[in-house]
Amino acid sequence: MENGSHPLRESLARMIDKWSAGTEDCPTPIAGLNFFRREAPTPPRYCIVNPSIVLVVQGAKRMWVGEQAYPYDVSRFLITSVDLPATSQVMTASPQTPCLGLTLSLNLRTLAELIAHGDVPIPRERPSAGSIGLGNITSDILDPFRRLVNLLNEPEAIDTLAPLFEREIHYRLLKSDQAARLRQIASVDGHSYRIARTIDWLKQNFATPLRVEELASSVQMSTPTFHHHFRQLTAMSPLQYQKWLRLNEAKHLMLNEHLDAATAAFRVGYESPSQFSREYSRLFGAPPKRDILAMRELARADG
């Protein structure tokens, strides 16, 4: 789809502009559907991206995973198939023309059901390595999104109609140029599905000492094979991924529960506060106390 005017995209932009006014990140009454709004370009910000499709309807963004950049805008959607540490950056935005868009969580069970029923053709191309990709936005994809978002004007219909529109979106994605990637992650006998299972375990057990050999064995993979496919999907090793989860949870505890750095470090599994401080500074660019104070000052200024 070209970057010029498009009625479906413009309709979505108007609706998201209406619902997101006055806020940067806007959850909606439809589970898994969130809007975002940025009125100026931003530097790269750390985030964790859940299995989802990200659609920009105005402006442009860029996602970094490891050393790889994924620019996307009104002509390309971004899709992620596992929980992924990344950095996100808004490239094009202004108060007059803010960067507007949405994220919708992917339901791997719905993808698997559609594939199992044979409702979608098998893609000819082989899936590329990695759990993130860019796809071409088409009218077939925009239309069910427009109908889904429009349900916010008819809240009594959400429970009945939202699942139907979401299922159609998954169907359209399985007919898009990202079909091979989605099939790969939804296949229960594939490596990507097994890695996704271990990622779920890591998210629930990030404070537990990690034994990679046991994790690999739990999904019936050799340790070298497990390492290879884990890095292919996440651009980091299992230990690096666990560290990323721990540091982000510690940041959440300090910011929202007002824990001091040492207490937060022990809570997320660190045995050494000094090691925690070094690794926190390396990831976030400042020691824990200074970083949290700066974030609180920024929040007060924005408020």
Phi, psi and omega in degrees: 000136181285164181283357181287191184292147176209122187304318182295316181293320180294325176295316177298318180299318180296318181292316180293322177301318180294312187282338184260001184305129177086003181217157178270316181236125191232103172291158180235166177294350177270116185303131177087353181253123179225147176254155172227153182212127175227131184256011175201154174301151181233154170288167177300134179237136178293143179203165170243125185259122177278163175306113189195168168249136178245125185240121173263127179251355175199130181094199182206148179227172175214137176247135175249128172235111189063232179264001185264130178259141178233094178279137178215155188205208184288352180255345183224135174262158176251138181229136176234141186249353172221165174297126194225120170291134184204177168235140184241142184219133173272125184262322185228117179191152175205163177301325180284325180228079183292157171284120184236144177183188183216158169236141176230125179297139176273142177253105184295331178294319178297317177301315181296321179295315180297320179293315183297326181282354179070026183280348183231146181291153176281125181294146181283326184282154175278144179292139176282160180293152178104160185253010182228143181204168178243133180235157179282129178283132179234166176298326179298331178276319182294323187298309178294331174296318179299317180292324178296310181296325181295341178296341178297339176275353182224065190302331180292345181264354187301310185299326182277315190265330183303316178300327180290315181292322178295320178296321177296320178299316178298320177299314180297322179295326178285353173251004182270183178284002175253014184298318183297320179296317181291322177297322181299315183283334182275350181281115187291344179257012182263162180297320183297320178297320181292319177297320178300323177296319180290327177296318176301319179295317180299320180297326180275340188229035187294338180277351181279137176306134187265126174245101188299323180299319180291322179296317178296317181296326183295337178247020173057049176230148173290157182300314178298319179295319179299312179302314183299310184286328177297316180291324177301319184279325189246351183065022175204167179280165176302320180294320177295321179296315178299318179299317179299316178297316181298314183294321179290323176293320178299318178299318178299317181295319180290322184283318188258333179249003174058034174283149173284167187299316183296316180296317178297320180300312180294323182298325184265003173114358178282143175261343183235113177300326180292321176295319177302314182297319179297313184289326176297314180297322180295322183280315189257356174085004179201153176299157186307309185298315181295320181296315181293319177299318180296320180294322179291321177297319178296319179295320178294321180295319178292329182286000000 
